[in-house]
Amino acid sequence: MKIGIYGGTFNPPHLGHITAARAVFELLKLDQLLLVPAGLPPHKALPAGSPTRAQRLEMTRMAGEQLGLGGKVKTLDLELHRAGKSYTSETLKQIKVQYPDDELWLLMGTDMFLTIQAWHAPEEILSLAGIAAFGRTEADTEELFSVQRTYLYQTYPQARIFTLTVPGVVDISSTELREGLAQGKGAAFLAPAVYGYILREGLYNTGADLKNLSLSQLRPVALSYLKHQRIPHVLGTEQEAIRLAERYGADVEKARRAALLHDCTKKLDMPEQLALCGKYGIRLDCLERQALKLLHAKTGAAVARDVFGVDDEIYQAIWWHTTGRANMTKLEKIIYLADYIEPSRDFPGVERLRKVCYEDLNKGLLLGLEMTIEEMTSMGNPVHHATVEARDALTAGSDNRL
């Protein structure tokens, strides 16, 4: 197996890191990519006010997800837990113990490659891993790369070196990016979830007021709460909520905010969900105490109100988006259905449900509830009483409001 190792302070990890890592992964035909945030960089001190180690680790993990490599990319915390300076030679020795029979490649940019002989224990580094160095353009780097390759081969006969140009690499320094973020700029150089995490944690003097975010700020912040594979669903729910709100005369901005936040606690496990229920005084029935899927709507609504200051209408729309209830408000119906029929959903009957939703909101809601009840029953799973009550209210004609 060929394993790439990409280390750095990642303060913050930006699109330059991502595009370079992806290019090297493909050109070297790597099987695995390991991202390694430095604990205490040996070449330069972290600037005052830098994020904590845990925060840099989380940003790096999020950035790694943007590579689209799934389980082929991992973020390691081994340097963050090691005392003293984060020497690459020590890191490579640790990784070699974990992967004794695999081929290691150390990824680095132009500046690092040109100075590797000045690093701590360069002979160890070059004996443990090949070097994959990348630059932006051949004109910028090949002449320098050629001289350095010759020097390294002569000085370290065991060296394995692969140099390449990556024209699509985003050209931004971390220092410039940090300065830009403090001035309300720089979002374009970051993966949306990473930028959202920076805003919600108040990193780099961003100072965003989470209770008064614009939609353009709320979107990346909401995405930072999600597992990477859930991002398309949430963005699709937002777009579907816009269409339904416009079709039925609801408040479009409220629909968008509710859609963006409706799954903000979805990734939490049962103990974490129950802890939030305790924190916010959320009472649970017998089924909810056992069904993880039902809890994120309630805890998500609570977080949306506590952290982001949403009003009661948005709060209720998030609260009921999983089960529904009798006599739902227009916004509640829209979020329930937008979550159900957004473009990435693919299940038997979804096209029919989409068609009905845009013909008549209540008929679409009734069909969605019936489909849920039928699916849960066929699987032998209990149906929440609120879902049955919502279906019965519509069937009886007592909930005909748009």
Secondary structure, DSSP 8 states (H G I E B T S, - for coil): -EEEEEEE--SS--HHHHHHHHHHHHHTT-SEEEEEE-SS-SSS---TT---HHHHHHHHHHHHHTT--GGGEEE--TTTTSSS---HHHHHHHHHHHSTTSEEEEEEEHHHHHTGGGSSSHHHHHHH-EEEEEES-HHHHHHHHHHHHHHHHHH-TT--EEEEE-TT-----HHHHHHHHHTT--GGGS-HHHHHHHHHHTGGG----GGG--HHHHHHHHHTTS-GGGHHHHHHHHHHHHHHHHHHT--HHHHHHHHHHTTTTTT--HHHHHHHHHHHT----TTTTT-HHHHHHHHHHHHHHHHH---HHHHHHHHTTTT--TT--HHHHHHHHHHHH-TT---TTHHHHHHHHHH-HHHHHHHHHHHHHHHHHHTT----HHHHHHHHHHHTT-----
